[in-house]
C-alpha cells in the first residue's frame, strides 16, 4: 500500500474532476475510472464517509447527494452558502489530506485516525 | 538454468528486467469454483488484456486466507482495483503472460466452508481441485505454478503434497517447515502475542469485520471496508452465507494455548505436526516439483525452515535468505537501521520469480540445490550447494568472570553468575516474532536493554569473524524454580559501544533434555522431542545442562568489534511467562567442570583456508 502513496494524489486529480456551482450551492464530481466498477460506483453514505475520514466533516453534515452510477457523477447540494463554502474548502484539500493521512500512517502515527468515528457497518 | 554470473546476488542473476512485455493491463473476473465435496471456493482470475482466443497461458495460483479481493472505500475504488497492495503484483505476472488465479481458501474470505484449524487436509486437497479447474479453462496451457508469502507460502508448499502433474514449480516464501519450533513454540516457549493476534485477525477477517484492521493495520483499514463479493453477488447474499458458515471456524490460539508439548492432541486427534510440512517430506519429494523458497535471517523461526528444507528435500531447489522483514516489505538489517527501502524492490523480486517460473514452465528448470544467502555487515550475497557452507567450523567461546567471553577455558573452580529474572525485559513489538504480522523489525536501544540482562562480552576481535549458521549454546544452569525459560541474544558491540542485535534463541527449561530418538528430520541443531514424556521440571538448586541453538544467521563481525551474548529470562511482549508465577534466580555455572559456552559457527575466510 505504501508504494502507492507518491502516485495517489495525481491519480485522484486525474480521475476526479470537480466543478463548483456556486449559484446553486452544488459540487459536481465527475469520475473517470479506468477500472470496471460493475455498478459499484458509489452510494451516498460512502461519499459522506469519504468526507468524514479524509476531510474531518461530520458524518451528519446536512447535504444532499445524488449519485449517477451510469455516468459516474456525484452531485452534492448544500443548504446554505456557508455550508457550500465549508464543503468546498474541504474538497479543495481533500486529496492532500488523504495523502497526508497515508504518509503519517506509514510512519506509524496512528493519531491521525483517532477522530474518525465508527464508519463500519 | 543459465550459468551463474560473477555476482551471487540471486536477484541480479535471475532478475534481469524482462526484455519484452507481452501484455499491457489485465481484466479481472471472479467466480466460485466447486470442490469435490460441493464447497465453493471464491476465485479472482486476472487475465492479460487483449488475449487472443487461441492463446494458452501458464497460471500462477495464489491461495490466501487474507481476502483475495478488497471492497475499497471511496475514493480509492475509483483509482485502484480490488488487488491494490496485493502480493503478488498481478500486473507484473499478467504482463509477462501469466493468468493469475487468486483464491480465498475454504472457510475464509468469500469462500464457503469452515475450518477446524489452518491447512487442514481438506484445504490442502482443494489445491488439487483448483489446479484441475485451472487446466480445464480455455486460456490454460496446462501448466500451473504457485507462490505465496507466509500463510500463502505454506499453501504453495502444501500444493506439492497433491503431486499434481500440472504443477511445475512452487515458491514458498517466509513460511514454516516445523510449525512447533518455527512459529508456535520456538524452544518450547509459547509465542503468545503472535498466536493471539493472528487468531484475532483471522476471526475478524473471516467475519468480514474491517474494524480489526483499524487497530492492527490502519493503513489498510482506511482503504477498504471488507472482502469483495464474487461477481454477480450484487447484494452480497452469498457473501453473507459464507460468513455464516465461517462462524464454525476455530482459531489456533484457542486450540493450542494450553498445549505445551509436541504430542499434545486436539479434540479431533490432530497434533501440531499435522500442519507442519516435514511429515509430508516423502510426498513433496515424490512430486519432484522444483522449489524456490525464500525468507530472511531475521524472520521468526522461519529462517530455520529454509535450512531444513535445503537439508531434507531432494527436490531441485533454490533457497534464498536475505535481510528484510517478514514478507520483504521493509529492510531489517540491524547494522543499517537508517535504510528506508528494501533491496530488492518488490518489482525486482517478482521479476526474478517470473524468470525462475519461466525456466520451470518453458526452460530447463532448476538443477540441483543452491542456497543464496546474504552476509550482514559484510553486505554481500553468497551461494552454496551444501549446508553448512564450505569453511564452516565451530569455535568455542566460554563465559568467563567479569562478564567476559573468551576462547580460554575457565579456571575458576567456583565460577558462576547469579541472575534474578527480570520479567519486564522485552525485545519490544518490532522483533522477529511480531514481524509475522508484517511489521518492520527494529531491535533498537540494545545498550540500555542489555543493562537488565546477564551479558558476556569478548575483547575487541583481532580479525574479521564471519558467523554463518546456527550458534549453539551450552549452559550449566540451576534455578530456584521448577519452570523457567532462557533467552539468548547474539550481539555485535562496535568501537563506540553501539550494540547491534544479530540473532537469538530460546529454551523453556522443562524441555532441556536432548533426545536420543532419531530426529524427526535432519537438522544441524541439538534435537529435543518436546514431548510430554521428555519434559522434566527443574530440580531447584541442581545444575542442569542446557544445549540449544540460536536461529541461523550470517554476519560479519568486524575487526575491532566485540561479540556479546546476553541472557534474559523473559520477553514480556512476545512469549508466555515461565513460570507463571514467582521470580526465579538462575545461576550460570562457569567452572572447569561445568564450563558454559557458545559454539560459534565460524566460516574460514578464503585466505585462511
Boltz contact constraints between the chains, C-beta under 6 A:
constraints:
  - contact:
      token1: [A, 1]
      token2: [B, 85]
      max_distance: 6.0
  - contact:
      token1: [A, 1]
      token2: [B, 219]
      max_distance: 6.0
  - contact:
      token1: [A, 11]
      token2: [B, 79]
      max_distance: 6.0
  - contact:
      token1: [A, 12]
      token2: [B, 75]
      max_distance: 6.0
  - contact:
      token1: [A, 15]
      token2: [B, 78]
      max_distance: 6.0
  - contact:
      token1: [A, 15]
      token2: [B, 79]
      max_distance: 6.0
  - contact:
      token1: [A, 31]
      token2: [B, 78]
      max_distance: 6.0
  - contact:
      token1: [A, 33]
      token2: [B, 78]
      max_distance: 6.0
  - contact:
      token1: [A, 35]
      token2: [B, 81]
      max_distance: 6.0
  - contact:
      token1: [A, 42]
      token2: [B, 74]
      max_distance: 6.0
  - contact:
      token1: [A, 46]
      token2: [B, 74]
      max_distance: 6.0
  - contact:
      token1: [A, 50]
      token2: [B, 74]
      max_distance: 6.0
  - contact:
      token1: [A, 105]
      token2: [B, 218]
      max_distance: 6.0
  - contact:
      token1: [A, 105]
      token2: [B, 219]
      max_distance: 6.0
  - contact:
      token1: [A, 110]
      token2: [B, 218]
      max_distance: 6.0
  - contact:
      token1: [A, 113]
      token2: [B, 218]
      max_distance: 6.0
  - contact:
      token1: [A, 120]
      token2: [B, 210]
      max_distance: 6.0
  - contact:
      token1: [A, 120]
      token2: [B, 211]
      max_distance: 6.0
